[in-house]
Amino acid sequence: MSENTLLPADIYVVINRSLLTENDKLVLNMLYMPIIGSDAVMLYNSLYNELKVSNFMSSELTHHHLLTNLGTNIRLLKDSRIKLESVGLLKTYVKEGSVNNYIYELYSPLSISEFFNHPIFNNVLYTNVGKDEYTRIKNYFKVPKVDLSEYKDITSKFDMTFKSQNYTNFDIENNDEIASKIKRELSYESYFDFDAFISSFPKNLLNDKALNKSVRELINHLAYLYRVDALTMADIAKVSINEKGLIDKDELRKNIKKYYEFNNNGKTPSLIYKKDVAKISKNENTQSEKKKLIKVFESTSPYDFLKSKYKGAKPTTRDMNILEMLLVDIKLNPSVVNVLIDFTLKTQDNRLVKAFVETLAGEWKRNSIETAEDAMEYAGKQYKKLKKVKEEKTEKKEIKEEKVSKIPSWLSDNVSKKEIAKEEKEELEDFLKEYV
């Protein structure tokens, strides 16, 4: 996405690349608006209204005209335009000069059926509006079922009504320029590594026809929405293969949703405008190091947190079983699990000692530790106990000050006031770049 300076004097023309219906407007207002916001939908409608007279192409207009109609400013107008482009409703072209000339091509929204079967839009709508509102919206679009068991189908067939005969010469022309209902596919700047995905499958497990266009599109959408890499996606796809060696798309959706919910305490994913993320990150720069760490613990899935300790490699099966025990059996909150993992690795020579983990987890659960901040505070008390026991076992004065092991910097009482250790700070910055 290239950045172009947009000025009120810049010219634009709207081109209708599709046949838009009143039902499309209903879809925009009820289904797209909870995802892209009202400003973006208002911009779409305003551009569409410019087509009312000529239907397929507007006259030349200035952006001042558009800003006045919408009662907005340049920044909000650009943000709304980018959102429309990103969800496939708009395509923008520019010819630069003393006055820039823009062409805005309008595309149809998805149909109701396509929207509710879309791997990204359907999930995000559910997350953004909540279960009750999602159910209400879906029921609005449901077609009533009529019992036809006592009726007979008497519909006429085409060949029973019409007959073909010689009439006149007619040369069939190319009809590409005739208006039709055109929709844009979502496009991604980041590349999903299908080579790595395919190479992780054992030979002959996957049918040669398994990765057709529709399956590849689905994998792209799911990988983006659920933030999984090629190897993780391959692991999920392996358990979604049917007896013919094809990837069952419904099973893939179901299994990746289970994987995400397991790692995010049952939560579902949503979308956030990247500029909003930048604002959030900027505000968080004023926070103390301890608050930043708390943010990392709260916003990172336990799987990703543990994976980061492996320097990006996949955790061992043994460690994954420990993780599953903490989340599924003991039912600790994900943020609490992250603190427990960090505390254990730092105090047990970088090992996840199962007995040690179980003891801590049981105690934390009994004491109703629900948040990362509470877990950090409680861990501090437990560290003092560990250190005291170690010192009591030490008979020689010269090693009395021996530490239990390397400790997390957040156990320091002054962590919110002082700079944390260099290694910890670098680790924190890496977490923040990826997860916050």
N, C-alpha and C positions, 0 to 999 in steps of 0.2 A: 504494500500500500504506500504509494508515494504521496508526499505532502505538497500541496499546492496552496499558495496564498489565495484566499477567496475574498473578493471585495464586493461591496454593494453594486458597483457599476458593471461587474462582470455579467455577460449575457448567458442565458440558458434557453434551451429548447427541450421540450418533453416529447419523447416518442413512445407510443404504445406498442410494446412488443407482444401483446397478448390480448385476448378477448376477456375483458373484466366484467363480472356480473355483480348484481346486488348481493348475491350470496357470498361473493369474495369479501365484500366489506364486512359482512357478519363474521367471517372467519378472522379477518384482521382485528376487529374490535374485541372478539371474545377469546381468541386463541393466541394471536401474535402479541397483542398489547401487554399481557402480563409478563412477556419475555423481553420485548424491546422498548416498552414504555409508550406513553401516550404521545410524547413529542414526535417520535419517529412515525407513528401511525398518522398523526396530523399532517406531517410533511408528505407522506405518501398520498393521502387524500387530497391535499392541496395541489400536488403535481397532477394528479388524475383529473382534478377539476379544470385544469388548463386545457384538457383535451375535449371538453364537452361540445364545442362548436365543430371542430374538424375531425374529432373522434380518434384519429391515429397520430396526429402531429400538431403540436401547439405552435403559435407564433413566437417570435423572439421576444424574450422578456428579460428584465434586469433582476438581479438578486435583491435589489432594494424593494422591488415589487413583492417578492416572496417573503422577505423579512417583515414588511409592513402587514401583509395578510396574516402571517403567523404570530405577529407580536413577539418576535424573538430576536436573538442576536446572532452574529456570525459563528461564534464558538458553538452554541447549542445547535445551530443549523448543520454545521459540519458533523457534530457528534451524531445527530439524528440520521444524516445521510449515510454515515459509515455503518450504523446499525442496520439500516435497510439493505445496504450492499452485502453485509456479512451474512444475513439470513436469506439471501437470494431473491429479494424483492426489487432490487435496483442495480443497474449497471451504469457507471459514470465514465464519460470520456471528456478530455479537455484539449483544446488547441490554444496554446499560449501566445500572447501578443501584448500590445499595449493595454488592450482589454481582453481578458481571457474569455473564450467561448466554451461553454459546457453543453454536453448532450446527456440528458437523463433518460435512460430506457427503463420503462416500468414493466415488471414481470408479474405474473399471477401468483398469488399465494397458493400453498398446497390445498388440495381438497380436504374436506373434513376427515375422510377415511385415511388419506395419506398422512395428515397431521397426527392423528391418534396412533398411527402405526410407525411414526418416525422415531428412530432410536434416541435422538437427542431432544427434539421439541416436546414429545409426549412426556418424557421424564422431567424436563425442566418446568413444564407447565404444572405438573403435579407438585413439584417442590415449591414453586413460587406461590401458588394459590392455596395449597393445603388440600387435605383429603376431601373435606366436605364440599368446598367450592369446586374442586375438580370433578367430583361426582355429579354435582348440579349441572355443570357445563356439559359433561358427557351425556347426561340424561336429556338435555335440551336438544341435542342433535340425534338422539336415537329415533329410528324409524319404528313406528308401532307395528307389532306383529298381528296379523289377521289370520284366523283359522280358516284355511281353504279346503279342509278335508271333505267338506260336503259339496264343494263346487267342482265344476268340470271346466277344463281349459279349452275354450273354443276360439282362441286367437288364430287369425288367418296367417298362412305362410306366404312369403313373398312370391314364390313361383305359382301359387294358386291364384294370385291376384293379377300378376302382370305376365306378359309374353313378349319375348324378344323377336324383332323383325327388322329387315333392311329398311332404312329410311333415308339417310343422307350422309355425305362425306363429312368427317370431323377429325381434325388433327389435334391430338392430345398435347397440350403444352405443359411446360414446367410450371407447377403451381406453388413454388417456394415462397413467392411474394404475397400469397393470400394469407390474410390474418388467421391465426390459430392460437389456441391456448398454450402459451409457452411458459415453462417454469425453469428457473435456474437451479442447478445442483449446488450444494454447499462446497466451497473450495477451501483448501488448507495450504498455508505457506510451509508449515512443517511437514516433513516427509515421514510416513510410516514405513519402517524397514521390512518390506515383504520378503526380501532375501533372507534376512535373519529369522523371520517368522517361519518360512518354509524349511530352512535348513535344520531347524530344531525338531522336526518331525522324523520319526523312524521311517526307514524305507518301506514303501508299499502301504503305509497306514492311511495316507491321504490319496483320494481318487484324483486323477489328472484333471478332472473337470470340476473339482471342489471349489477352486478359487475363480469363479466366474465374476462378471462385472458387479452384479448385485451383492455378492458375498464380500467382495473387496470394499465396496462402498460402505456396507454395514460395519466391517472391521474398522475402517477409517473413522466412522462416526463414533463407534463404541470406544475405540482407543483414545480419542480426543475427550469424550465426555467423562470417562472413568479414569483418565490419566494413567494408562498402563503402557508399558513398553512392549516391543515385539515379542520378547521371550515370555513375558507374563501372559500376553494375549495367546501365545501358542499353547501354554500350559492349560489355559481355560478352554481353548478350542479343542484340545485333545479329548476332553471329557464331553464334548458336544458333537462328536462324530457319530453318524448313524451306521447301520450295517452295510451300507453301500460305499462307505468311505467318504461321504459328503458331510459338510458342516451343516448341521441343523440350525438354521438361523434363530428359531424360537428358543432352542436350548442354549445357544450362545448368549442371547440376551439375558436369559434367566440365570445362567451360571456367572456371568460377569457382574450382574446385579447382586447376587449372593456374595461374591468375592468383595465387592465394594462395601456392602453393608457390614460384612464381617470386620473389615478394617476401619470402619467409620461409625461404629456403634449404632448400626441400623439407619443411618442418615442416607438421604438421596442427594445426588449432585445437582448443582444449579449453574447458572452462568453469571459472570460479573463483567461489566465493561472494563477493559484494561486500564483506561484512564482513571477509573474509580479506584482500582487497585493501587495505582501510583499515588493517589491522594492519601489513601490509608497508610501506605508505607511511609510517606513523608511525615504524617502525623506521628507515626510510631518511632521516628528517629529521635524524638524528644524523650522517649521513655527510658527508664533505667535498664541496665543490662539484665537485671533479674526479671523485669516485666517482659523483656524480649524473649528470654528463655521460657517463661510461662507461655507466651504466645506460641512458641515453637512446639512445646509439649501439647498444647491444646489444639493446634491446627494441623498436626502431622499424624497420619495414621500409624499405628504401632508397627505395621509391616514395613512402611517406608522408613520409619525411625530406626528400626533394627537393621534394615538394609543399608542405611547410611553408615552404621557401625561396621559393616562389612565392606566399606568403600565402594558401594554400588553393586557388589556381587550378591547373588541370591543366598539368603541365610540357609543354614543347614536344616535338615528335616527335624533333628533333635531340638534345635532352638525354635523352630516353627511350632512344634508340639507344645513347648513351654508357653509360647505366645497364645496358642489356642486354649490352653488350660486357664490362663489368666483372664482371657476375654469371655470364653464360653462357659467354663465350669465355675470359676469363682466370680465371674461377671463384674470385674473391675472396669471402671470407665477407661476409655482409650488414653486420655491424658495422664491418668494415674499409672497406667501400664508403662507409658513412656518414661515417667520419672523412676519407676521401679527398675526398668531395664538399665537406665543410665546409672542409677545408684549401685546396682549389682555389679555391672561391668567395671565401674571405677573402684569399688571396694574389694572386688574378688579377682584381682589381676586379669581383668578383661575376659572373664569367663562367666557364662550364665549357669551358675551352680544351682541345679534344680531344687535341692533340699533347702538352700538358702532362699531361693525365690519363693518357694511354697510357704516357708515360715513367715516371710515378710508379707506376702499377699494375704495370708490368713489373718494376720494381725491387723493389717490395714483395712480389710473388709469388716472385721469385727468392730473396728473403731470408726466405721462409716467415713472413710476417706473418699471424698467424691471429686475433688478438684486437684489440679496440678499444684496449686499454691499450698493447699493443705498437705499434699503428699511430700512436697519439698520440706515443709516445716517439720513434719513427723519424721522424715528421713534424717533430719539434722539431730533430733533427739536420739534416734537409734544409733547414729554414728558415734555419738558420745558414749553410749553404752558399750559399743564394740571396742572403742579405744580404751575405755576403763578396764574392761575384761582383759584386754591384751596387756595393759600395763601391770595389772595385778599378777599376771603369769610371768612377768619379767622380773627376774631376781637381781640381775646386775644393774647397778645404777647407770653405767655408761650407755646402756641401750634402753633406758627408761623412756626416752623420748621417741622411741621407734613408732612409726605410724602403722595403722592397720593396713593401709595400702594407699595408692593414689586416690584422692577424693574428688568428687565433683566440686567445681568452684562455687556452685550456688549454696554449698553448705556453710560458707563463710558468713558471719553475721554482718559483714560490711560489704557484701556483694553488691548491694544497691547503690553504694557510694563510691566504691573503688572500681578500677579497671579489672576485669577478670583475667586469669592467666592467659598468656599468649596463645597456647594451644587450644584452650577452651574458646577463646574469642574467635579464632580462625574457624573452629568447628561450628560455632554459633552463626557466623557470617555465612557459611556454606548452607546451613539450614535455612536461614532467612531468605537467601537468594532463591531457593527451590520451593519453599513451602509458604512463605508469608507474602 
